[in-house]
């Protein structure tokens, strides 16, 4: 997994690329540490560059959602590819966070 963080006045967008799986847990924790003071900004995970996500990746997105809640900011996922979208739908992730087309 690779990521890029883009900030505006209103939001922080994290662009994810590659595969999001168990082996990325430490890298994702480093990412979350960078996002831990997001107060006043919406947190958006752009999944358009993500080719694959496993159950550990879903857990990492839940962690990101929890960080957003702790900071009182909105959290949403955006533009998942078909394979990633299917995994999110099977996991009923839309009950946790909005998923934009």
C-alpha positions as CSV (number, residue, x, y, z in Angstrom):
1,X,0.0,0.0,0.0
2,X,1.1,3.5,-0.7
3,X,-0.7,6.7,0.3
4,X,-0.7,10.4,-0.3
5,X,-2.3,13.0,2.0
6,X,-3.9,16.2,0.5
7,X,-5.3,18.9,2.8
8,X,-7.7,21.7,2.2
9,X,-9.3,24.1,4.6
10,X,-12.3,21.8,5.0
11,X,-10.9,18.3,4.5
12,X,-8.0,15.8,4.6
13,X,-8.1,13.4,1.7
14,X,-6.0,10.2,1.8
15,X,-5.4,8.7,-1.6
16,X,-4.6,5.0,-1.2
17,X,-2.9,2.9,-3.9
18,X,-2.0,-0.7,-4.4
19,X,-3.0,-3.5,-2.1
20,X,-4.3,-2.9,1.5
21,X,-3.6,-6.0,3.5
22,X,-2.2,-7.3,6.8
23,X,1.4,-6.5,6.0
24,X,0.5,-2.8,5.8
25,X,-0.6,-2.5,9.4
26,X,2.5,-0.6,10.6
27,X,2.5,1.8,7.6
28,X,-1.2,2.4,8.3
29,X,-0.5,3.1,12.0
30,X,2.0,5.7,10.9
31,X,-0.6,7.2,8.6
32,X,-3.1,7.4,11.4
33,X,-0.6,9.1,13.7
34,X,-0.3,11.9,11.0
35,X,-4.1,12.2,11.0
36,X,-4.7,12.2,14.7
37,X,-5.3,16.0,15.0
38,X,-7.8,16.4,12.2
39,X,-10.3,18.5,14.2
40,X,-12.5,20.7,12.1
41,X,-11.7,18.8,8.9
42,X,-13.5,16.0,7.1
43,X,-11.5,12.8,6.6
44,X,-11.9,11.3,3.2
45,X,-10.3,8.0,2.0
46,X,-10.0,8.0,-1.8
47,X,-9.9,4.3,-2.8
48,X,-9.7,4.8,-6.6
49,X,-6.1,3.6,-6.7
50,X,-6.7,0.6,-4.4
51,X,-6.5,-2.7,-6.3
52,X,-7.3,-5.0,-3.4
53,X,-8.3,-5.0,0.2
54,X,-8.5,-7.9,2.7
55,X,-10.2,-8.2,6.1
56,X,-7.2,-6.5,7.8
57,X,-7.5,-3.6,5.4
58,X,-11.2,-3.3,6.4
59,X,-10.1,-3.3,10.0
60,X,-7.7,-0.5,9.3
61,X,-10.5,1.6,7.7
62,X,-12.5,1.0,10.9
63,X,-9.6,2.4,12.9
64,X,-9.5,5.5,10.7
65,X,-13.3,5.9,11.2
66,X,-12.7,5.7,15.0
67,X,-10.0,8.3,14.8
68,X,-12.4,10.6,12.9
69,X,-15.1,10.1,15.6
70,X,-12.6,10.8,18.4
71,X,-11.8,14.1,16.6
72,X,-15.4,14.9,15.9
73,X,-15.0,15.0,12.1
74,X,-16.8,13.3,9.3
75,X,-15.4,10.2,7.6
76,X,-16.2,8.8,4.3
77,X,-14.8,6.5,1.6
78,X,-14.7,7.6,-2.0
79,X,-14.5,5.9,-5.5
80,X,-13.7,2.3,-4.7
81,X,-12.9,0.1,-7.7
82,X,-15.3,-2.8,-8.5
83,X,-13.3,-5.5,-6.6
84,X,-12.8,-3.3,-3.5
85,X,-16.4,-2.1,-3.7
86,X,-17.6,-5.8,-3.6
87,X,-15.5,-6.5,-0.5
88,X,-16.9,-3.3,1.2
89,X,-20.5,-4.3,0.3
90,X,-20.1,-7.9,1.5
91,X,-18.7,-6.5,4.8
92,X,-21.6,-4.1,4.9
93,X,-19.2,-1.3,5.4
94,X,-21.8,1.2,4.2
95,X,-23.4,0.8,7.7
96,X,-20.2,2.2,9.2
97,X,-19.3,5.0,6.8
98,X,-20.7,6.5,3.6
99,X,-19.2,5.3,0.4
100,X,-19.3,7.8,-2.5
101,X,-19.4,6.5,-6.1
